[in-house]
Amino acid sequence: MPYRSDMDNINIILDTNVLFAGLYSSTGASFQILRLISRSKIKPVISTTLLFEYEDVFKT
């Protein structure tokens, strides 16, 4: 596999635990993932099922 010098066009599935941890604390790896998403370095991929899971986690 060739070496990638940039992270363009990388798609990820963002687990609810990573999303929660990244929003809760700005010092961990989860926050760094959210930072990469906000800078368009990586792209989250989401399904309807995962969207409902996010909703359930953040409802409380």
Secondary structure, DSSP 4 states (H G I P E B T S, - for coil): ----SS-TTEEE---HHHHHHHHH-SSSHHHHHHHHHHTTSEEE---HHHHHHHHHHHH-
